[in-house]
Amino acid sequence: MANENLSNAKRAKNDEFYTQWIDIEKEINAYLEYNPDVFREKIILLPCDDPEWSNFTKYFAQNFMNFGLKKLISTSYAYESKQFGLTQQLTLFEKKSPKFDKKKSKVNGKIFTLEANEVNGNVNINNLRFDYLSGDGDFRSDEVKKLRDEADIIITNPPFSLFREFLAWIVEANKRFCIIGNLNAITYKESFPLIASNMMWLGSTIHSGDREFRVPDEYPITAAGSRIGENGEKYLRIKGVRWFTNIDHGRRHQPLELMTMKDNLKFNNHKGKITYPKYDNYNAIEVSFTDAIPSDFNGVMGVPISFLDKYNPEQFEIVGFRKGDDGKDLVYTLNDSDTLKKVQPYFRILIKHINHNSELDDN
Ligand SMILES: C[S@@+](CC[C@H](N)C(=O)[O-])C[C@H]1O[C@@H](n2cnc3c(N)ncnc32)[C@H](O)[C@@H]1O
């Protein structure tokens, strides 16, 4: 029971990570660089948001005119439904609104909207219209589903514990999206088919290291990577974070620079760790580092999931994931000082070159 409480608490805490403005701005800029009209005349929904804490609503309200948005809708989850004790800070919208209702402010979700035909000139967060939702703002509620159906693009950092469900919720409505999750989400059975069929890819700007998120004031930050800001606000660095999207950007059309197998073995051998063994249970070679993908191998190659940070769909085709022909995890045999050792690498993506080099087929 204690353990269960602990993991529930951990999950709930992980749901209250607030994205930094700079991370939002960099990613959105990458879409705009690729297509300056990407948001023009669009209805954007920011669910699981919260202008008391979150920067998504502030960012899109401030850029409403620049981006040429048709409508911005942001919804938040009710204070009392949040599992971790956030300090409730009423927004000025709420406090100043004639609709302010002390009880509703705890148990109802909130909705903030901005419509092009209602504003002009300098628009920012103060122009948002505020109201309470009739329910708690759960993205799975009929009320928020209706807003989803009305929207063209869905953007947020959803609760980490509900990532799978959130992704399915977007996909079932066939919407454009840009959401934050952990790189490991690629390994979910719901995610991989989307990635393999180019219906979802990684965003442009977060590829390595970690990112800092604001956490609630009550968050017990003792962990390495935590920080207290100038005004006492708390931040935590989280590893493995990525944007997941189906909005196009330039980075995914840049080809990965490659060397031949021979040159990789000679110049890029990661202290002798590049050996290109063949899997025992699939006709492919193991390539343990993305930067060791050879330019001159026509067959299938198993690569780490971080390959997706460099994936260009014009250069490579994704043919499978993780499993060999026997339905078990990919495995190869290593001859280690005359002892045969079975090695099962961590989740491999099976890829092959799109521009097949026919000269190699005879070798
Ligand atoms: C990771 S935080 C991100 C908040 C904000 N989007 C941001 O990035 O700054 C996820 C938010 O979703 C809320 N949430 C949790 N469960 C939810 C649900 N079932 N439906 C809607 N929102 C939920 C959490 O309370 C939290 O505010």
The ligand as a MOL file (V3000), in Angstrom:
LIG
                    3D

  0  0  0     0  0            999 V3000
M  V30 BEGIN CTAB
M  V30 COUNTS 27 29 0 0 0
M  V30 BEGIN ATOM
M  V30 1 C 2.7700 18.2850 -17.4240 0
M  V30 2 S 1.5760 19.5000 -16.8830 0 CHG=1
M  V30 3 C 1.7800 20.6770 -18.1330 0
M  V30 4 C 1.0150 21.9030 -17.9600 0
M  V30 5 C 1.1400 22.8880 -19.1200 0
M  V30 6 N 0.5420 22.3260 -20.3280 0
M  V30 7 C 2.5850 23.2450 -19.3690 0
M  V30 8 O 3.2730 22.5920 -20.1260 0
M  V30 9 O 3.0710 24.2050 -18.7910 0 CHG=-1
M  V30 10 C 0.0630 18.6550 -17.2710 0
M  V30 11 C -1.2070 19.3410 -16.7820 0
M  V30 12 O -2.3240 18.4950 -17.0770 0
M  V30 13 C -3.2100 18.4640 -15.9430 0
M  V30 14 N -3.9700 17.2100 -15.9810 0
M  V30 15 C -3.7610 16.0720 -15.2650 0
M  V30 16 N -4.6800 15.1440 -15.5860 0
M  V30 17 C -5.4860 15.7050 -16.5290 0
M  V30 18 C -6.6210 15.2610 -17.2400 0
M  V30 19 N -7.0910 14.0250 -17.0590 0
M  V30 20 N -7.2070 16.1010 -18.1290 0
M  V30 21 C -6.7210 17.3520 -18.3150 0
M  V30 22 N -5.6450 17.8260 -17.6590 0
M  V30 23 C -5.0420 17.0230 -16.7760 0
M  V30 24 C -2.2750 18.5740 -14.7700 0
M  V30 25 O -2.9670 19.0090 -13.6170 0
M  V30 26 C -1.2450 19.5950 -15.2920 0
M  V30 27 O -1.6780 20.8950 -15.0590 0
M  V30 END ATOM
M  V30 BEGIN BOND
M  V30 1 1 1 2
M  V30 2 1 2 3
M  V30 3 1 2 10
M  V30 4 1 3 4
M  V30 5 1 4 5
M  V30 6 1 5 6
M  V30 7 1 5 7
M  V30 8 2 7 8
M  V30 9 1 7 9
M  V30 10 1 10 11
M  V30 11 1 11 12
M  V30 12 1 11 26
M  V30 13 1 12 13
M  V30 14 1 13 14
M  V30 15 1 13 24
M  V30 16 1 14 15
M  V30 17 1 14 23
M  V30 18 2 15 16
M  V30 19 1 16 17
M  V30 20 1 17 18
M  V30 21 2 17 23
M  V30 22 1 18 19
M  V30 23 2 18 20
M  V30 24 1 20 21
M  V30 25 2 21 22
M  V30 26 1 22 23
M  V30 27 1 24 25
M  V30 28 1 24 26
M  V30 29 1 26 27
M  V30 END BOND
M  V30 END CTAB
M  END
